[in-house]
Amino acid sequence: MFISVQFHGIQRAVTQTNGIRVPILGDGLVRDVFSYVRDAYPDLSLNEKEVLVSVNNKVKTMDHTLNPDDKITFLPHIGGG
């Protein structure tokens, strides 16, 4: 069972891909996939407290339980004034 992680903007530039497929790991939580992505792409600047999690285009938490074929995006904090 797999989920998709989609990369946008600077994440796409760093990873050099639009996205990856990841097996559902551990307890099947977003947090598990987040850890996998951080380990797989150490140059990708991801901080759990500074990203917005989107699962199937809906905001979720790191404790959200995943289902097969879910699509996750870790959206970085965007600042502005």
trRosetta pair geometry for C-beta under 8 A, 3 or more apart (Angstrom, degrees):
i j d omega theta_ij theta_ji phi_ij phi_ji
1 23 6.8 90 75 -155 56 71
1 24 4.8 -18 100 11 105 120
1 68 4.2 -95 -156 -94 102 107
2 21 4.6 15 176 178 137 106
2 22 6.4 143 -155 71 81 33
2 23 5.6 -58 -97 -97 72 45
2 24 7.0 -151 -102 -24 20 75
2 68 6.7 55 48 -147 43 80
2 69 7.3 57 83 -71 70 47
3 21 7.3 161 79 -154 32 63
3 22 5.7 -25 62 63 82 87
3 24 6.1 88 -16 -76 103 80
3 33 6.4 -54 71 -98 135 146
3 66 5.4 -50 -67 180 148 139
3 67 7.9 109 -90 77 106 39
3 68 7.1 -139 -70 -142 70 32
3 69 6.8 -66 -112 10 55 2
3 70 4.5 -17 -132 63 111 85
3 71 7.1 -175 -178 -81 83 26
3 72 6.0 44 148 -7 125 108
4 19 5.5 31 179 158 97 135
4 20 7.4 166 -152 86 59 35
4 21 5.7 -37 -98 -99 67 67
4 22 7.7 145 -108 17 18 79
4 69 7.5 10 -6 -158 98 43
4 70 7.3 -156 33 98 70 46
4 71 4.7 -15 70 -113 107 73
4 72 7.0 174 90 25 52 69
5 19 5.7 177 89 -157 51 86
5 20 5.3 -3 54 56 101 82
5 21 7.8 176 16 -93 75 18
5 22 5.8 40 -15 -8 112 122
5 33 6.4 175 -74 171 120 120
5 37 5.9 -173 -168 -85 167 127
5 71 8.0 159 -91 -162 20 55
5 72 5.1 -27 -107 73 67 99
5 73 7.4 134 -164 -89 59 40
5 74 7.5 -1 -159 -6 106 97
6 18 6.7 -26 -147 156 75 74
6 19 4.3 -35 -107 -92 50 125
6 71 6.0 28 -20 -178 116 100
6 72 7.1 177 17 83 77 43
6 73 4.8 -35 66 -85 100 93
7 11 4.0 -139 -158 121 94 106
7 12 4.4 148 122 -76 103 64
7 14 8.0 -129 -167 57 139 85
7 15 5.1 -129 -98 42 172 139
7 17 6.4 88 34 88 136 68
7 18 6.2 -173 53 -174 87 25
7 19 5.7 -178 8 -80 78 56
7 20 7.9 47 -21 -5 110 83
7 73 7.9 169 -82 -131 23 82
8 11 5.9 43 53 49 43 112
8 12 5.8 -7 -142 -28 12 112
8 73 6.7 25 -4 -152 114 123
8 75 7.6 -1 49 -107 126 76
9 12 6.1 129 54 17 21 100
9 13 7.3 -48 143 -3 43 101
9 76 7.8 -104 76 27 136 117
10 13 5.3 -52 -149 36 40 115
10 14 6.2 37 154 -18 71 105
10 76 7.4 -16 52 10 117 150
11 14 5.9 -56 -146 39 31 108
11 15 6.0 9 163 0 67 114
11 44 6.1 48 -131 -141 78 115
11 74 7.4 143 -101 72 157 92
11 76 7.4 173 -44 -24 110 113
12 15 6.3 -64 -134 50 24 96
12 16 7.6 87 167 -88 54 13
12 17 7.1 -127 -146 76 67 31
12 18 6.3 11 -126 -103 111 44
13 16 7.3 14 -176 -72 26 55
14 41 6.5 97 128 -180 110 124
14 43 5.4 -162 -166 109 114 103
14 44 5.0 143 114 -90 145 76
15 20 7.6 -109 177 -29 139 113
15 41 5.4 -40 -95 -112 93 147
15 44 6.3 17 -58 -74 94 126
17 20 6.4 68 107 -57 143 83
20 37 7.8 161 51 -107 130 90
20 40 7.6 -107 67 124 174 159
22 25 7.2 -58 157 -16 104 109
22 33 5.5 120 99 -133 152 97
22 36 5.6 120 -151 110 137 151
22 37 7.5 -69 -73 -61 152 84
24 28 4.9 15 176 -116 114 85
24 32 7.8 65 -173 92 54 138
24 66 5.7 -163 -122 90 108 122
24 68 6.9 -83 -32 -84 133 65
25 28 7.4 163 65 -80 33 41
25 32 4.4 -164 84 157 96 125
25 33 6.8 148 33 -71 107 58
25 36 6.0 136 13 -57 154 132
26 29 6.7 -51 95 28 115 87
26 32 3.9 -158 40 -112 125 137
27 32 6.3 178 44 -44 69 133
27 65 7.6 -85 137 -113 88 88
28 32 6.8 -15 -57 30 6 146
28 65 5.5 37 110 -156 104 80
28 66 5.1 -137 173 48 81 86
29 32 5.1 111 60 -5 73 97
29 33 7.7 -143 102 3 48 83
29 62 6.8 50 155 154 111 62
29 63 5.8 -40 -151 -144 127 36
29 64 6.7 128 -153 69 72 41
29 65 6.1 -50 -95 -96 64 51
29 66 6.8 157 -124 -7 12 92
30 33 5.8 -60 -158 40 41 109
30 34 6.1 47 146 -26 72 106
30 53 5.5 54 176 -161 153 149
30 55 6.7 -106 -89 -62 122 124
30 60 6.2 158 -48 110 152 120
30 61 7.1 170 41 107 140 42
30 62 5.1 -132 85 -145 108 40
30 63 7.2 -28 36 13 100 12
30 64 4.8 43 -19 54 119 92
30 66 6.5 131 -65 -54 60 104
30 72 6.5 158 -132 -125 94 137
31 34 5.4 -51 -145 34 32 118
31 35 6.5 34 156 -18 64 102
31 48 7.7 28 -125 -127 86 128
31 62 4.2 67 -70 170 90 99
31 63 6.6 17 -22 -78 118 45
32 35 5.9 -53 -153 34 30 110
32 36 6.5 33 148 -21 62 106
33 36 5.4 -51 -149 34 36 117
33 37 6.3 35 153 -19 67 103
33 66 7.0 78 -26 -45 131 154
33 72 6.0 101 116 46 153 168
34 37 5.9 -55 -149 36 29 109
34 38 6.4 28 154 -17 64 107
34 46 7.0 -159 -166 145 89 139
34 48 6.4 80 156 -101 149 92
34 51 7.9 171 -130 65 122 147
34 53 7.8 -64 -72 -99 122 119
34 62 6.4 -40 -3 -132 151 102
34 74 6.6 115 -114 -89 90 137
35 38 5.7 -55 -146 38 31 111
35 39 6.3 28 156 -16 65 108
36 39 5.9 -61 -150 39 27 108
36 40 6.1 21 156 -16 66 113
37 40 5.7 -58 -139 41 29 108
37 41 6.1 -22 174 29 67 107
37 44 7.0 -64 152 80 93 150
37 46 6.8 42 107 10 111 167
37 74 7.0 -179 88 -3 161 144
38 41 7.0 -80 -133 62 19 72
38 42 7.2 55 169 -100 60 50
38 44 7.0 -129 -116 77 49 105
38 46 5.4 -121 -90 65 94 122
39 42 7.2 1 -153 -67 25 81
41 44 3.9 38 123 -3 116 121
45 76 7.7 49 93 -112 91 134
46 50 7.9 -173 -168 70 44 96
46 51 6.0 0 -155 -46 86 140
46 74 6.0 17 -132 137 125 149
46 76 7.6 -116 -109 -90 65 92
47 50 4.1 42 76 26 108 112
47 51 6.7 159 70 -20 54 91
48 51 6.7 -64 -138 30 24 103
48 62 6.3 19 -159 -80 110 149
50 76 6.7 9 133 -154 96 69
50 77 4.6 -75 -175 -14 86 121
51 74 4.5 -7 -178 -177 145 90
51 75 6.1 138 -166 67 78 44
51 76 5.9 -46 -106 -99 80 42
51 77 7.0 -104 -84 -33 34 73
52 59 6.3 -52 180 -126 102 102
52 74 7.7 145 68 -165 43 45
52 75 4.3 -25 61 66 96 107
52 77 7.5 118 -21 -81 90 56
53 59 6.8 100 78 -158 63 58
53 60 5.0 -72 109 71 111 76
53 61 6.6 111 51 -134 136 9
53 62 6.4 165 -35 -69 155 56
53 64 7.2 -177 122 17 140 129
53 72 6.9 -30 -164 -157 88 97
53 73 7.7 150 -158 79 42 52
53 74 6.2 -17 -102 -108 65 64
53 75 7.6 -159 -71 21 17 82
54 57 6.0 8 177 -116 115 23
54 58 6.7 137 -155 58 70 25
54 59 6.1 -42 -98 -89 66 47
54 60 7.1 118 -131 16 18 86
54 72 6.9 143 82 -157 59 47
54 73 4.4 -6 59 56 111 97
54 74 7.9 -157 25 -72 77 22
54 75 6.1 56 -11 -17 112 114
55 58 6.1 -37 69 63 68 81
55 60 4.4 4 12 2 114 142
55 64 5.9 -143 -6 116 153 153
55 66 7.1 -142 -137 -108 137 81
55 70 5.4 -14 -166 -178 101 122
55 71 7.1 142 -159 74 49 50
55 72 5.4 -15 -100 -98 72 74
56 70 5.8 -84 -41 -148 100 77
56 71 5.6 106 -82 46 53 86
57 71 7.6 21 -27 81 72 115
60 64 3.9 -7 172 -41 126 158
61 64 5.4 139 59 -33 64 89
66 70 4.9 -125 -157 29 91 149
66 72 7.6 -45 -110 -55 125 123
67 70 5.3 112 59 -45 69 108
75 78 7.8 -47 161 -22 99 102
